[in-house]
Amino acid sequence: MKLWLLERTNEVGYDEYDAVVVRARSEVEARSIVQNARYYQGAWASDENVKCTQLTAKGTAEIILGSFNAG
């Protein structure tokens, strides 16, 4: 399994998720998991609105995701 960071690239409103981390075998599976999840419908269904990046443990110490978009 791999970790995938999926980020919305279109406009995000209040009380919406703008990013999510998913454990999946592939990018296709990661996108499918998010598109079929109850809380991530709508804009998440379009591959054009979502950037998908495989995460690795390599690199410098840094924050990977800090997502705050309260309404």
N, C-alpha and C positions, 0 to 999 in steps of 0.2 A: 504494500500500500504506500501511497505517496500523499503529501499534503499539498493542497491547492488553495491559493488566495484568489477569490473572485471579487472584483470590484465593479460597481456600477460606473459607467462612463457618461451616462446622461444625467439630466437634472434630477436631484433627489429631494423630495419634499419632507415635511415634518412627519415624524413617526413612521419612517421607512428605513429599512436596512440599506446601507450603502456598501457594505463589504461583509464577506463571510469566509471562513476557513473550513475546508472540507477534506476528509480523508477518503481517497478513492484510488482505483487502479490507474485511471487515465483522465485526461482533461474532459473527454467526452462523458465519462461516467460522472465526474465532478459536476459538470454543467447539468446533467440529467437529474442528479440528486437535488440540486438547488431548484431547478425548474419544477420539480414534482413535490417539493416541500410545501407544507401548508402556509408558512409565514413568508415565503419568498416568491410569491406569484406576481403577475403583472410584468413589469419591465425586465425582470430576471429571465423571462421566457425567451427573450431575444438575444441571440449571440452578439448582435451589433451593439447592444447596450452594456455588455459585461466583458471586462478584461479578465483573463484567467492566467495566473502565473504559478508555476510549480515552485514550492518552497523547498529550500535545502538548509542543512545545518551549517553550511560553509559561509564564511563572511565575517564581518566585524560584529561586535555586540551592538544591537540596536533594537528599537521597538519595531515589531513587524506590523501590528495592527492596533490602532487606537481609534475606534469608530464611535463618534458621538453625534447624534442628529435628533435630539429630543424636540418635542412639539410643545 
